[in-house]
């Protein structure tokens, strides 16, 4: 069964926004996307970390607009940093493991596993947030196409990371390659 939910973007920006904390990074992601900006939650390279394990990858030509919307929506941030060509890129927070009949996709500490043949979610685990049992109960046993979006069920970092893992799982199931 093919999933009809939208696949994730293969967005690659030329800059990064360093925010104060994980909650700020999650809010910045929601605010920027709602305003129509293409951004991606990433784990910044070690030399760019300033205490937060998440940042936003952006296109720097949109910096003024993103700064304006962040000010309007009260999203404090530390700095915008360019990513020079040839420098270290953001650390990939998504990892994929192929177990012959199943695929496990991990984003941060959250994991989603599905059966290759049917696309049925067989496990959701990881993290330490209180919404994990609920996310597991709502998603396991459903196909990737039928499962609810983690971002619509949860409000924690775990739900955000599970959404990233889910998007990658959908992309792989629909014939895409892991980035």
N, C-alpha and C positions, 0 to 999 in steps of 0.2 A: 504494500500500500504506500503510495507516495504522499508525502506530507505537503499540505497546501499552505502552511504558514511561511512567511517570508524568510528567506535565507539571510544570514548575516553578511554584512558588507566586508569587502576585502580592503577597507580603508587603510591607507598608510599616510600619516601626516608628516610634517617637517618640523614639528615643535611639540612641546610638552608643557602642560600647566601643572605646577606643583601646588597642591592644596595643603591645608593645615592638618587634616586628619581624614580617616576613611569615610566618615559620614559626609564630610565636605566634598570629597571626590564623588561619592554616590549622588549627592544633590547636584553638583556641577554637571554630571553626566545627564541627569534627568532634565535640568534646566536648559542646557545647551541643545539637547535633542528636541525638546519641546519648541525651541525657538528656530528649529530647522538647520542647525549646524551639525555637520558630520564629525563626530568625535568617537574615541574609543578608550574605554578604561584599560589601563596598562599598569604593569609594575615597572617603575622607572629603573634605569640602570643604577647600579650601586653608587656610582659617583654623583648621581643627581638626587639621591634620596635625602630627604630632610625630615625624616620621622614618620612619614606616611608611606605605606606600602602600595598605595594606588595613586595614579595620576591620570590626567587626560591627554591623550595624543590628539593634536589639533593641526589644522593648517594655519600657519602663522599669518597669512594674508587676511584671515578672519579675526585676528586678535582683538582689534578695536571693537568689533561687534560683540564678541564673546565677553570682553571686559565690561561693556555697557550692560549686557543682559545679566551678568553676574552682580553688578552693582544694583540693578533694579530688583533682582530677586534675592539679594542678601546672601551671596555666595562668596565668602572671603577666600582669597588665594594668596600664595606667597609670591610666585613669579611665573612668567612665561619663559621658557628656555628653548632656543633653537636646537635642533638635532642636526649637526653638521654631517655632510656626506662622508662616509668612511668612519664615523664615530660609532661607538657601541649603540645598538638599538635597544629599545625597550625589551625587557625580559618577557618572554612569552609566558603568560600565566595559564595557558591552555596546553594540556598534554593529553595525548591519545595513546591508548594501549589496545592492541588487537589480541583478543583471546579466542581466535579461530571462529567460534559460533557467536561470540558477543564482542561488543566494543565498549570500552570504558573511556569516558571523556572526563578529565579532571580540570577544573578551573579554580585556582587557589587551593583551598582544602575541600571543595565540594566535588562530588563525583556523581555522574549519571551513567548507568550501564544499560545497554539495550541489546536485544537479540537481532543479529544481522538480517536473518531471513524475513522476520515479521515486523521489525521496528518496535516491538513491544518493550517498554521500559521494565527492566527486571530488578533494578536497585537504584536508590538515591541515598547517598550517605556523605558523611564528612562534616567538617566544621564543628561548632559548638553552640550554635544559635538555637533558641527555643522553638523555632518554626520548622526544624528539620523533620521531626516525626510527622507533622502535618503535610509537608511537601512530599514526603515519601508515600504517605497514605493516599494522597490525591493523584500521584503520577504513576506509581507502580501498577502494572497490569494493563495499562493503556498503551496504545501505539503512540509514537512520537507525534502523529497528526492529531490524536484525540486528547493527549495530555494537556492540562492547562499550563499556561506560561508561568514559570516560577516568579517572574516579576509582578504578576497579577495576584499572586497568593501571599507573598512574603514581603517584609519590609526591612530585612536585615542584610548585612554583608553576605551572609550565606546564601540568601535568595538571589542576590545580585550575581554572585559567582556561579550559582547553579544555572541562572539564566544564560550566562556566557557558555557554560558547558552544554546546556540544552541546544543553543543556537549552533554550536559546532557539531553536535550529534546529528541535528537535522540536516546540516550541510553535508556531512559524510554519508548519511543514509540516502540522501537524494543524489549521490554520485559525486559530490564535491570532494576535494582533497583537503586534508588538514593543512592550515597555513603554517 
